[in-house]
Amino acid sequence: MRRLTPYLLALPGWMWLAIFLVVPMAAMASVSLQTGNAIDGYAMTFSVSNYTDALGRYSTQLVRSLLYGGMATVAMLAIGYPVAYWIAFKGGRRKSVYLFLLLLPFFVSFVLRTISWNFLLADNGILFGTLKGWGLLPADFHVLATTFAVVGGLTYNWLPFMILPIYVALERVDPRVVEAAQDLYATRAAAFRRVVLPLSLPGVFAGVLMTFVPATADPVNAAILGGTANTMIGNIIQTEYLTNLDYPTASALSFTLMAVLLVGIFVYARVLGTENVLEAAAR
């Protein structure tokens, strides 16, 4: 019985994954190979052309989504690493307060937070309308419906998911190790590059994964902050599912996006070196 205890404890979790992940994925894989329409119904024809047709029609949106997700991830890393570093090493007794403030926006709906940015960045809104009234900005200046607005929205909404894992990794760094490096005449920059940065790689690795994947597939920011020229693949999948009722195309696009992201994650892990990451995490 003792041998079965670990498996019995894990059974509810495995059942949950099977029911709410494996079964829906299998159903979606089946739908992606069907042909037909919402009126006459769909039939299994093993139509691989659903993938090629969908990719041919929406390759621009797919590439744009990868580009936006990559830009937002780089921006989040550039902003999030210094913030996590400051909280970990300079936060002192108020670390919990800073982390709470970091998570405070999550008490508000994701959609409402994005709409608030739409209100703030409106052409004649409280910010730009005032600046235009003072003559500090030209009358035709706008931010909404641009790449900057969409990438900025993605960066804002997913930034905590970059900061938190990096903070956890930096929190585990023993300050005495950094002091030892400085005692050996290493400059602060050298101590950071040779000691702190390698030890924080597990947090960077996790942070990039936790932000790039949802940012690339996100349909909300492009719909609220972008325009027709900023449509992402998530918007296309949503439209195909809910408006056009073209379930095979939507399913094929979903699996295509998932495959591209998995390949990207594999390449990223190989470039970064998962062995180095695991070694740093084990220290």
Secondary structure as the mmCIF struct_conf table of DSSP 4:
data_model
#
loop_
_struct_conf.conf_type_id
_struct_conf.id
_struct_conf.beg_label_comp_id
_struct_conf.beg_label_asym_id
_struct_conf.beg_label_seq_id
_struct_conf.end_label_comp_id
_struct_conf.end_label_asym_id
_struct_conf.end_label_seq_id
TURN_TY1_P TURN_TY1_P1 ARG A 2 LEU A 4
HELX_RH_AL_P HELX_RH_AL_P1 THR A 5 LEU A 17
HELX_RH_PI_P HELX_RH_PI_P1 ALA A 18 VAL A 22
HELX_RH_AL_P HELX_RH_AL_P2 VAL A 23 VAL A 31
TURN_TY1_P TURN_TY1_P2 SER A 32 LEU A 33
STRN STRN1 GLN A 34 ASN A 37
TURN_TY1_P TURN_TY1_P3 ALA A 38 ASP A 40
STRN STRN2 GLY A 41 MET A 44
TURN_TY1_P TURN_TY1_P4 VAL A 48 VAL A 48
HELX_RH_AL_P HELX_RH_AL_P3 SER A 49 LYS A 90
HELX_RH_3T_P HELX_RH_3T_P1 GLY A 92 ARG A 94
HELX_RH_AL_P HELX_RH_AL_P4 LYS A 95 LEU A 103
HELX_RH_3T_P HELX_RH_3T_P2 LEU A 104 PHE A 107
BEND BEND1 VAL A 108 VAL A 108
HELX_RH_AL_P HELX_RH_AL_P5 PHE A 110 LEU A 120
TURN_TY1_P TURN_TY1_P5 LEU A 121 LEU A 121
TURN_TY1_P TURN_TY1_P6 ASP A 123 ASN A 124
BEND BEND2 GLY A 125 GLY A 125
TURN_TY1_P TURN_TY1_P7 ILE A 126 LEU A 127
HELX_RH_AL_P HELX_RH_AL_P6 PHE A 128 GLY A 133
TURN_TY1_P TURN_TY1_P8 TRP A 134 GLY A 135
BEND BEND3 LEU A 136 LEU A 137
TURN_TY1_P TURN_TY1_P9 ALA A 139 ASP A 140
TURN_TY1_P TURN_TY1_P10 LEU A 144 ALA A 145
BEND BEND4 THR A 146 THR A 146
HELX_RH_AL_P HELX_RH_AL_P7 THR A 147 GLU A 171
TURN_TY1_P TURN_TY1_P11 ARG A 172 ARG A 172
BEND BEND5 VAL A 173 VAL A 173
HELX_RH_AL_P HELX_RH_AL_P8 PRO A 175 ASP A 183
TURN_TY1_P TURN_TY1_P12 LEU A 184 TYR A 185
HELX_RH_AL_P HELX_RH_AL_P9 ARG A 188 ALA A 191
HELX_RH_PI_P HELX_RH_PI_P2 PHE A 192 VAL A 196
HELX_RH_AL_P HELX_RH_AL_P10 LEU A 197 ALA A 217
HELX_RH_AL_P HELX_RH_AL_P11 VAL A 220 LEU A 225
HELX_RH_3T_P HELX_RH_3T_P3 THR A 228 ASN A 230
HELX_RH_AL_P HELX_RH_AL_P12 ILE A 233 LEU A 242
TURN_TY1_P TURN_TY1_P13 THR A 243 THR A 243
BEND BEND6 ASN A 244 ASN A 244
HELX_RH_AL_P HELX_RH_AL_P13 TYR A 247 LEU A 272
TURN_TY1_P TURN_TY1_P14 GLY A 273 GLY A 273
HELX_RH_AL_P HELX_RH_AL_P14 THR A 274 ALA A 282
#
